[in-house]
Amino acid sequence: MRRALFPLAVTVLLLAASGAGAAARLMTEPVTPRPEIAAGYSRVPYGDARRPGTNFSVLIPHGWTTHALPPRAEETDGLAVLAAWSAPDGDVRLEVAVQRMRRELAPADWMVEWLTANDWQVLDARRLPGAAGAQGDVLAAREGRVHRLRSYKSGDLMFLVDASVSREGFAAAEETLFVATEGFRLEGLIGGPYAEPMREAAWDGPIPAWLLVPAAWKMAADDRLPRAAGRQFTATDAGGRPVGLIYVGTLAPEAATDHAALAAAVAETLRTRQDLTFDTPALDRASAPGATAEVQTGSTTAVNPAGVPVRVEMTIVREPRGWVVFALAGTRPDPDPYLIDAANRRVFEIVRGSFGGG
């Protein structure tokens, strides 16, 4: 298996806290020693031959009740609850639901949109690294209950693990909610980590390179930077309108003086070729001090001639053999019912994370 040259996985906050009170912070480690937790829980498997790829297991406290759920047609849109459990008093509950995705999204980004669309009050949240994209881990409230929510993905299946309790019972059940969502495990993964077919793109240049990109994105040579070996990847919506552009270029060491100069050059090409209005974003260092490859990133919002906001992101990498430039210009409509902005960001993440040279 080829190894990505510039891994960029970083754990950051998913959303700003938007609530207060006793349930305003995510528990990130249990209070009870884990050996004691293991003694009080059982790992319960779930499997259904009618739903390939949905096999999972969860940690359930001894004495909880399993609730049988009727099967649901595969063509039904939205989340389908696969299984549910509850404490003897019925107040603490755990549900696992699944939804089939039509495009590649990070579980954390999908969760942001789902929470917003369903009017949840987010109390605290974070992103966690995952092989299928960042996972969302959220503490939220709705209709008198506090929920610990965690999103996971396998192929084109998005899973939502929802452990909840009444507001009055939260203090006593907080650890149970944490263990229930953290203890979810996907079993027998099929179809790989991506919801869409992927293909490998390769080219020669100052740094011979290859990367992964969704098969639906078109690739073409791109000469926007002098002395660069560049590729342009573009996506269109159902009406054939462009909604995403990713540029990747490799340059020899002497082709640029510093990260900021390359960022300014890329910004100018986006302003002229894509007719965007924006200021060049400032770059921040994203690599560890002393790392072989110095990575700097920046982002801003541009506007196209129709007044539609466009996300602009840049990642500039300096390594011993030269420079690597990644740039995204992706439509971010408001509202965004088709999650175009989230899909563009996920593809940009895949392109950067899969990039390899040699």
C-alpha positions in Angstrom: 0.0 0.0 0.0 1.3 3.4 -0.9 1.9 5.8 2.0 0.7 9.4 1.8 3.6 11.9 1.7 2.0 14.6 3.8 -0.5 13.2 6.3 -2.6 16.1 7.7 -4.9 14.4 10.3 -5.4 16.8 13.2 -8.0 16.6 16.0 -9.9 19.9 16.3 -13.2 21.2 17.6 -16.2 20.3 15.5 -18.4 23.2 16.6 -18.3 26.0 19.1 -20.2 25.3 22.3 -23.7 26.8 22.1 -25.2 25.9 25.5 -24.5 26.1 29.2 -25.2 24.3 32.4 -24.2 21.0 33.9 -24.1 19.2 30.5 -22.0 21.7 28.7 -18.8 19.7 28.3 -17.9 16.4 26.6 -16.6 13.7 28.9 -13.5 12.3 27.1 -12.4 9.7 29.7 -14.6 7.7 32.1 -14.4 8.2 35.8 -14.8 4.5 36.6 -11.6 2.4 35.9 -11.9 0.7 32.6 -11.5 -2.8 34.1 -14.6 -2.2 36.2 -16.5 -0.9 33.2 -15.6 -4.1 31.3 -16.9 -6.2 34.1 -20.3 -4.4 34.1 -20.9 -4.4 30.3 -21.3 -6.9 27.5 -20.3 -6.5 23.9 -23.5 -7.1 22.0 -23.3 -7.8 18.2 -25.9 -6.7 15.6 -26.2 -8.3 12.1 -28.8 -8.4 9.4 -28.3 -10.3 6.2 -30.8 -7.9 4.5 -28.5 -5.0 5.2 -24.9 -6.0 4.1 -22.3 -3.8 5.7 -24.4 -2.8 8.7 -22.8 -5.3 11.2 -21.6 -3.7 14.4 -21.3 -4.3 18.1 -21.9 -2.1 21.1 -21.1 -2.1 24.8 -24.3 -2.5 26.8 -24.6 -2.5 30.6 -25.8 -5.7 32.2 -29.5 -5.8 32.7 -30.5 -3.5 29.8 -33.4 -4.4 27.5 -33.0 -5.0 23.8 -35.9 -3.6 21.7 -36.8 -5.4 18.5 -37.3 -3.1 15.5 -39.2 -3.8 12.3 -37.1 -4.0 9.0 -37.2 -0.9 6.8 -37.0 -0.8 3.0 -33.6 0.1 1.7 -34.9 2.7 -0.7 -36.3 4.8 2.2 -34.5 8.1 2.6 -33.0 9.4 5.9 -31.9 7.6 9.0 -33.2 4.1 9.7 -32.9 2.9 13.3 -31.3 -0.6 13.3 -31.3 -1.4 17.0 -32.2 0.1 20.4 -31.5 -0.7 24.1 -32.7 0.9 27.3 -32.0 0.8 31.0 -34.5 -1.0 33.3 -36.1 2.3 34.2 -36.4 3.3 30.5 -34.8 6.7 31.0 -31.3 5.9 29.6 -31.5 4.8 25.9 -29.1 3.8 23.1 -30.1 3.8 19.4 -28.0 3.0 16.4 -29.2 4.3 13.0 -27.8 4.2 9.5 -28.3 6.2 6.3 -27.0 5.5 2.8 -24.9 8.3 1.4 -24.8 9.4 -2.3 -21.4 11.2 -2.1 -18.3 11.1 0.0 -18.6 13.1 3.2 -16.7 13.1 6.5 -18.9 11.8 9.3 -18.2 15.0 11.3 -19.3 17.2 8.5 -22.5 15.2 7.9 -23.3 15.5 11.6 -22.9 19.3 11.5 -25.5 19.5 8.8 -27.8 17.0 10.3 -27.8 18.8 13.7 -28.5 22.1 12.1 -31.4 20.7 9.9 -33.0 19.1 13.0 -32.7 22.1 15.3 -30.5 20.5 18.0 -28.9 22.6 20.7 -25.2 21.8 20.6 -23.6 21.9 24.0 -20.1 20.8 23.1 -18.4 19.0 20.2 -15.2 17.7 18.7 -13.7 16.0 15.7 -11.9 12.7 16.0 -9.6 11.2 13.3 -11.1 8.2 11.4 -10.1 6.1 8.4 -13.3 7.1 6.6 -13.0 10.8 7.5 -13.2 12.7 10.8 -15.8 11.4 13.2 -18.2 13.7 15.0 -18.6 13.5 18.8 -21.3 15.8 20.1 -23.1 16.6 23.3 -26.5 18.1 22.5 -30.0 18.7 23.9 -33.5 18.5 22.5 -37.0 18.1 23.9 -35.9 17.8 27.6 -33.2 15.2 26.9 -29.4 15.2 26.7 -27.8 13.2 23.9 -24.3 12.0 23.4 -24.0 11.5 19.6 -21.2 9.9 17.6 -21.0 9.5 13.8 -19.1 6.8 12.0 -18.9 5.7 8.3 -18.2 2.6 6.3 -18.2 2.9 2.5 -21.5 4.6 1.7 -23.2 3.9 5.0 -23.3 6.7 7.7 -24.0 5.5 11.2 -25.3 7.6 14.1 -24.9 6.3 17.6 -27.3 8.1 20.0 -27.2 7.6 23.8 -29.6 9.8 25.7 -31.1 10.5 29.1 -33.5 13.1 30.6 -31.9 16.3 31.7 -32.5 15.5 35.4 -30.7 12.1 35.0 -27.7 13.4 33.1 -25.3 13.7 36.0 -25.8 10.0 37.0 -25.8 8.7 33.4 -23.0 10.8 31.8 -20.4 8.1 31.9 -22.9 5.5 30.6 -23.6 7.8 27.6 -19.9 8.2 26.9 -19.1 4.4 27.1 -22.1 3.6 24.9 -21.0 5.9 22.0 -17.3 5.3 22.4 -17.8 1.5 22.5 -19.4 1.3 19.1 -17.5 -0.9 16.6 -18.1 -1.6 13.0 -17.6 -5.3 12.2 -16.7 -6.9 8.9 -16.2 -3.7 6.9 -17.0 -3.9 3.2 -16.5 -1.6 0.3 -13.5 0.4 1.8 -13.7 3.8 3.4 -15.2 5.8 0.5 -18.9 6.3 -0.4 -18.0 7.0 -4.1 -15.8 5.1 -6.6 -12.2 6.5 -6.5 -9.4 6.5 -9.0 -5.7 7.1 -8.9 -4.3 10.1 -10.8 -0.6 10.2 -11.5 1.8 12.5 -13.4 5.5 13.4 -13.8 7.2 16.6 -12.9 9.6 18.1 -10.4 8.1 15.6 -7.9 6.5 12.6 -9.7 3.2 12.3 -7.9 0.0 10.3 -7.5 -3.2 10.8 -5.5 -6.8 9.6 -5.1 -9.8 11.5 -6.3 -13.4 10.6 -6.8 -14.0 9.1 -10.3 -16.7 11.7 -10.9 -14.2 14.5 -10.8 -12.6 15.3 -14.1 -8.8 15.7 -14.4 -6.8 17.9 -16.8 -3.3 19.3 -17.0 -3.1 22.8 -15.6 -0.4 25.4 -16.4 -1.5 28.1 -14.0 1.8 28.2 -12.1 5.0 28.8 -14.2 7.5 25.9 -14.0 5.0 23.7 -12.2 3.6 20.3 -13.1 0.0 20.9 -12.3 -3.3 19.1 -12.4 -6.8 20.5 -12.2 -9.7 18.4 -10.8 -13.3 19.7 -11.3 -16.8 18.7 -10.2 -20.1 19.7 -11.6 -23.7 19.6 -10.2 -26.6 17.7 -11.8 -27.1 20.6 -14.1 -23.5 20.6 -15.4 -22.5 23.8 -13.5 -19.1 23.8 -11.9 -19.2 23.5 -8.1 -15.6 22.4 -7.2 -12.1 22.9 -8.4 -8.9 21.5 -6.9 -5.5 22.4 -8.1 -2.4 20.3 -7.3 1.0 21.4 -8.5 4.6 20.3 -7.9 7.6 22.7 -8.4 11.4 22.5 -8.1 13.0 24.0 -5.0 14.1 27.2 -6.8 10.7 27.9 -8.2 9.5 29.9 -5.2 11.1 31.9 -2.3 8.6 31.1 0.4 5.1 29.7 1.2 3.5 33.2 1.1 4.8 33.8 -2.4 3.3 30.6 -3.7 0.0 31.3 -2.0 -0.1 34.8 -3.6 0.5 33.3 -7.0 -2.2 30.7 -6.7 -4.7 33.3 -5.4 -4.0 35.5 -8.4 -4.8 32.7 -10.8 -8.1 31.9 -9.0 -9.0 35.6 -9.1 -8.4 35.8 -12.9 -9.2 32.3 -14.2 -12.2 31.6 -12.0 -13.3 35.3 -11.7 -13.3 35.3 -7.9 -13.0 38.2 -5.6 -11.0 37.7 -2.4 -7.9 38.6 -0.5 -5.0 36.1 -0.4 -5.4 34.1 2.9 -2.7 34.3 5.5 -1.0 31.0 6.1 -0.4 29.2 9.4 2.1 26.4 10.1 0.4 23.0 10.2 3.5 20.8 10.6 5.6 20.1 13.6 8.8 22.2 14.1 11.7 20.5 12.5 9.6 18.2 10.3 11.1 17.2 6.9 8.1 18.8 5.1 7.0 22.2 6.3 3.3 22.5 5.8 1.4 25.8 5.9 -2.4 26.2 5.4 -4.9 29.1 5.0 -8.5 29.7 4.0 -10.9 32.4 3.2 -14.3 33.0 1.5 -14.4 34.4 -2.1 -17.4 35.6 -4.1 -18.1 34.7 -7.7 -19.7 37.1 -10.3 -23.2 35.8 -9.2 -22.5 36.7 -5.6 -22.3 33.1 -4.5 -19.8 32.5 -1.7 -16.9 30.2 -2.7 -14.6 28.4 -0.2 -10.9 29.0 -0.9 -8.4 26.8 0.9 -4.7 26.4 0.3 -2.0 24.0 1.6 1.6 24.8 0.6 4.3 22.2 1.3 8.0 22.7 1.2 10.0 19.4 1.2 13.6 18.6 0.2 12.8 17.9 -3.5 10.7 21.0 -4.0 7.2 22.4 -3.4 3.7 20.9 -3.5 0.7 23.2 -3.8 -2.9 22.2 -3.1 -5.8 24.7 -3.6 -9.6 24.4 -3.4 -12.2 26.7 -4.8 -15.6 25.2 -4.0 -19.1 26.6 -4.1 -20.7 27.0 -0.7 -24.4 27.9 -1.3 -26.6 29.0 1.6 -28.7 27.0 2.1 -26.8 23.9 0.9 -29.3 21.1 0.8 -27.0 18.9 -1.3 -24.0 19.4 1.0 -21.8 20.6 -1.8 -19.5 22.5 0.5 -19.0 19.6 2.8 -18.4 17.2 -0.1 -15.8 19.6 -1.6 -13.9 19.8 1.7 -13.9 16.0 2.1 -12.5 15.6 -1.5 -9.8 18.2 -0.7 -8.9 16.3 2.4 -8.7 13.0 0.5 -6.5 14.6 -2.2 -4.0 16.0 0.3 -4.0 12.9 2.5 -3.5 10.5 -0.3 -0.8 12.5 -2.1 2.4 10.6 -2.6 5.6 11.3 -4.6 8.4 9.1 -5.7 
